[in-house]
Amino acid sequence: MSKICISGLVELGIYKGCTDSGEEIKILLAGDSHTYDYKTSSKNIINAEAFITNELESNSDLKDVFIEIPYTDRLKKPRLIPLTNYMANIQRKYMDCCNWGISEDKKYIRVHYTDLRRNQSWNSELEILSNIINIEYYKSIGMHNISKLDGFLERLETDIDLRTRLETILGSKEQTIEYVKSVINTTKIPKQINSMYCDKWKIELLKLVNCWVNNTIKDEKIEWKWLLWSNILENLKDEDLLCKNIEEIYYALTAYFGLFMDIYTIARMFRNFRNISNMYSSKPVNIVVYAGSFHTSRVAQFLKAIDFTKIVELEECSSNENCIKLHTKYLPVF
């Protein structure tokens, strides 16, 4: 047996457990790097798109795919900018599977949107800021040479509502936590949590939610100072400071505010669905979570909390290689 090198992934985990009724659950966590780029001398290379496709189409058993599709785009072709990553390709390939009517084409695949953050009024100001930080971060690691920072800073001078909203949400640790709690309580998240079929798992998820909201998971290493608007703005206005701290700012904003998507995804993975004629209604048991690695790491935290068996857990081969080496004895997962 040999190993394959999966380009485009920086984390991968395979887990097993059981539903409340004893049915086996298999889970593949694929942590995406959001880029085609990879650096490895390995010979046996397969890209993330091909790897995920092989797993989904290995047999006719129903698979549930939880992917970073914005709720507002669930019935559209994905509009990621730039559209240069394997995740976008998977989104395009299986977008029709967001329609839960059982089709003849791909009756064995059910796709769930997971990203509640995008194109939402409650997140519009954070989304503007995150887009700027993302562009600057990917520029800093050589993925492009684009910058929209000057335009953003000019906008802050005249757009009082944007500036005030960011000052309010990110004004202090207490203000940020208050904002996050209010969002959790007014979105689709409570519905998903209340629909979970195992009360014990619901309790474990709520424990983790409290830790994520209050940023008490030590392994996540999110520094509150990079969630404060005064510190972020100071760096955005100083090229040298931004160059020094952009990775920490990017990580803090992406990881911390990713909790909206992460809570929703986890609850939906383990919930009951209404039994509707000619629609998918069974509990997910063959699950693929294909998302950014910040998100899949949180799913892994939950699986550990509910005592799922970890078959394999891998991180990228070395810094910035953007690839995972997996022994073929673990394949196919489903």
C-alpha positions in Angstrom: 0.0 0.0 0.0 1.1 3.6 -0.6 0.3 7.2 0.2 -1.4 9.8 -1.9 -0.7 13.5 -1.7 -3.9 15.6 -1.7 -3.2 19.1 -2.9 -5.3 22.0 -1.7 -6.0 20.5 1.8 -4.2 21.5 5.0 -6.2 19.3 7.4 -7.9 15.9 7.0 -9.8 13.8 9.5 -11.7 10.5 9.4 -14.1 9.7 12.2 -16.6 7.0 13.1 -19.5 6.9 15.6 -23.2 6.0 15.9 -26.6 7.7 15.8 -28.9 7.6 18.8 -30.5 4.5 17.2 -27.1 2.7 16.7 -26.6 3.4 13.0 -22.9 3.8 12.1 -21.8 7.3 11.1 -18.7 7.9 9.0 -17.3 11.5 8.8 -14.6 12.9 6.5 -13.4 16.4 7.5 -11.5 18.1 4.6 -9.9 21.3 5.6 -9.4 23.4 2.5 -6.6 25.9 1.9 -8.7 28.0 -0.6 -6.1 27.9 -3.3 -4.9 25.8 -6.2 -1.3 26.5 -5.2 0.8 23.7 -3.5 4.5 23.0 -3.0 5.5 19.4 -2.8 7.9 17.1 -4.6 5.6 14.1 -4.1 4.9 12.0 -7.1 1.4 10.5 -6.3 -0.6 13.7 -6.3 -4.4 14.1 -6.5 -6.1 17.5 -6.1 -8.8 18.1 -3.4 -11.5 18.4 -6.0 -10.7 15.0 -7.5 -10.3 13.4 -4.0 -13.7 14.7 -2.8 -15.4 13.7 -6.0 -14.0 10.1 -5.7 -15.3 9.8 -2.2 -18.8 11.1 -3.1 -19.1 8.9 -6.1 -17.4 5.7 -4.8 -20.8 4.0 -4.4 -24.5 4.8 -4.4 -24.9 5.2 -0.6 -26.4 8.6 0.3 -23.7 11.1 1.3 -24.3 14.4 3.0 -22.0 17.2 2.0 -21.6 20.2 4.2 -19.8 22.9 2.2 -19.0 26.6 2.5 -21.9 27.7 0.4 -23.6 31.0 1.5 -27.3 30.5 2.3 -28.2 33.3 -0.1 -26.3 31.5 -3.0 -27.6 28.0 -2.4 -29.5 27.8 -5.6 -27.0 29.8 -7.7 -23.6 29.2 -9.2 -21.0 30.1 -6.6 -19.6 33.6 -6.8 -16.3 33.2 -4.9 -13.8 35.9 -5.8 -11.4 34.9 -7.1 -12.8 31.6 -8.4 -9.5 29.9 -8.2 -9.8 27.0 -5.7 -11.0 23.5 -5.6 -13.9 24.2 -3.2 -15.5 26.5 -5.8 -15.2 23.7 -8.4 -17.0 21.2 -6.0 -19.7 23.8 -5.4 -20.3 24.2 -9.1 -20.3 20.4 -9.7 -22.8 19.6 -7.0 -24.9 22.8 -6.7 -28.0 21.1 -8.1 -27.9 18.8 -5.0 -28.9 21.7 -2.8 -32.4 21.0 -4.2 -33.5 18.2 -1.9 -35.9 16.7 -4.4 -34.6 13.2 -5.1 -33.1 13.4 -8.7 -32.1 10.6 -11.0 -28.7 12.2 -11.7 -27.1 12.4 -8.2 -29.7 10.7 -5.9 -26.8 9.6 -3.6 -25.7 13.1 -2.8 -27.4 15.7 -0.6 -25.7 19.1 -0.2 -26.1 21.4 2.7 -25.2 25.1 2.7 -23.4 26.1 5.8 -22.2 29.7 5.6 -24.7 32.0 7.4 -22.4 35.0 7.4 -22.4 36.2 3.8 -24.8 38.7 2.3 -26.6 39.2 5.6 -27.5 42.6 7.0 -26.3 41.7 10.5 -22.9 40.8 9.1 -22.5 43.4 6.4 -19.9 45.6 8.1 -17.9 42.7 9.3 -18.0 41.2 5.8 -16.6 44.4 4.4 -13.8 44.4 6.9 -13.1 40.7 6.5 -12.9 41.1 2.7 -10.2 43.8 3.1 -8.2 41.7 5.6 -8.5 38.6 3.4 -7.2 40.5 0.4 -4.3 41.9 2.4 -3.4 38.5 3.9 -3.4 36.6 0.6 -1.4 39.4 -0.9 1.2 39.0 2.0 1.7 35.3 1.2 2.1 36.0 -2.5 -1.2 34.8 -3.9 -1.9 38.1 -5.7 -0.8 41.7 -5.8 -4.2 43.3 -5.4 -5.0 45.8 -2.6 -8.3 47.6 -1.8 -7.1 49.1 1.4 -6.8 52.7 0.4 -10.4 52.7 -0.9 -11.6 51.2 2.4 -9.7 53.8 4.5 -11.2 56.6 2.4 -14.7 55.1 2.8 -14.2 55.1 6.6 -13.7 58.9 6.5 -17.2 59.5 5.0 -19.3 56.4 5.8 -20.3 57.2 9.4 -22.6 54.2 9.7 -19.8 51.7 8.7 -17.3 53.3 11.1 -19.8 53.5 14.0 -20.9 49.9 13.5 -17.4 48.5 13.5 -16.5 50.6 16.6 -19.6 49.1 18.3 -19.1 45.5 17.3 -15.3 45.5 17.9 -15.2 48.2 20.6 -14.3 45.8 23.4 -14.3 42.2 24.4 -17.7 42.7 26.1 -19.2 44.4 23.1 -18.0 41.7 20.7 -19.4 38.9 22.9 -22.7 40.7 23.3 -22.9 41.1 19.5 -22.1 37.4 18.9 -24.7 36.2 21.4 -27.4 38.4 19.8 -26.6 37.0 16.3 -26.7 33.4 17.5 -30.1 34.0 19.1 -31.7 35.7 16.1 -30.5 33.5 13.2 -31.2 29.9 12.1 -28.8 28.5 14.6 -31.3 27.8 17.5 -33.6 25.9 15.1 -30.7 23.6 14.1 -29.7 23.1 17.7 -33.2 22.4 18.9 -33.6 19.8 16.1 -30.6 17.7 17.2 -31.6 14.1 17.8 -29.4 13.5 20.8 -29.8 15.6 23.9 -26.4 14.7 25.3 -24.7 15.9 22.1 -26.8 19.1 22.2 -25.5 19.8 25.7 -21.9 19.2 24.6 -22.4 21.6 21.7 -23.7 24.3 23.9 -20.7 23.9 26.2 -18.4 24.4 23.2 -20.5 27.3 22.0 -19.9 29.0 25.3 -16.1 28.4 25.0 -16.0 29.7 21.4 -18.0 32.8 22.2 -15.8 33.6 25.2 -12.6 32.6 23.4 -11.5 30.1 26.1 -10.2 27.3 23.8 -6.5 27.6 24.4 -5.5 25.6 21.4 -7.3 28.1 19.1 -4.9 30.9 20.2 -7.1 33.8 19.1 -5.8 37.0 20.7 -8.5 39.4 21.7 -6.3 42.4 20.9 -6.7 41.5 17.2 -10.5 41.7 17.5 -10.4 45.2 18.8 -11.3 47.9 16.2 -8.7 50.4 17.6 -5.9 47.9 17.0 -7.1 46.8 13.6 -7.5 50.3 12.4 -4.0 51.3 13.7 -2.5 48.5 11.6 -4.5 49.2 8.5 -3.2 52.8 8.6 0.5 51.7 9.0 2.0 49.6 6.2 4.9 48.3 8.4 2.6 47.3 11.3 0.2 45.6 8.9 2.9 43.7 7.2 4.0 42.5 10.7 0.6 41.6 12.1 -1.7 40.8 9.1 -1.5 37.0 9.7 -2.6 37.4 13.4 -5.4 39.8 12.4 -6.6 37.5 9.6 -6.6 34.5 11.9 -8.4 36.2 14.7 -11.2 37.6 12.5 -11.6 34.5 10.4 -11.4 31.9 13.3 -13.5 33.8 15.9 -16.4 34.9 13.7 -16.4 31.6 11.9 -18.3 30.2 14.9 -21.7 31.2 13.4 -21.0 28.8 10.5 -19.5 26.2 12.8 -22.3 26.0 15.2 -24.9 25.8 12.5 -23.0 23.1 10.6 -22.4 20.8 13.6 -26.1 21.1 14.7 -27.3 20.3 11.2 -25.0 17.3 10.9 -26.8 15.6 13.9 -30.4 16.7 13.5 -33.7 15.1 12.5 -35.3 16.1 9.2 -39.0 16.1 8.4 -40.2 13.1 6.4 -41.5 14.6 3.2 -42.5 12.5 0.1 -39.9 12.5 -2.7 -37.5 14.5 -0.5 -34.4 13.5 1.5 -35.4 13.0 5.1 -33.0 10.5 6.7 -30.3 11.4 9.3 -26.9 12.1 7.8 -24.6 9.0 8.4 -22.1 9.4 5.5 -20.8 12.9 6.0 -18.3 15.1 4.2 -17.5 18.5 5.7 -15.5 20.4 3.1 -14.6 23.8 4.4 -11.8 26.0 5.4 -9.5 24.4 8.0 -10.5 26.8 10.7 -14.1 25.4 10.4 -13.1 21.7 10.2 -11.0 22.0 13.3 -14.0 23.1 15.3 -16.0 20.2 14.0 -13.2 18.0 15.2 -13.4 19.5 18.6 -17.0 18.6 18.8 -16.5 15.0 17.6 -13.9 14.6 20.3 -16.3 15.9 22.9 -18.9 13.3 21.9 -16.4 10.5 21.9 -16.3 9.7 18.2 -13.5 7.4 17.2 -10.7 9.2 15.3 -9.5 6.9 12.5 -6.9 9.3 11.2 -6.1 13.0 11.6 -3.5 14.8 9.5 -2.2 18.3 9.0 -0.3 19.7 6.0 3.0 18.0 5.2 5.0 21.1 6.1 4.5 24.9 6.3 2.8 26.3 3.2 2.9 23.1 1.2 -1.0 23.1 1.0 -1.2 19.3 0.8 -1.9 16.3 2.9 -0.3 12.8 2.6 -2.8 10.1 3.3 -2.3 6.3 3.4 -4.5 4.6 0.8 -5.5 1.9 3.4 -8.0 4.5 4.7 -9.8 4.8 1.3 -12.5 4.8 0.3 -14.0 6.3 3.5 -17.5 5.4 2.6 
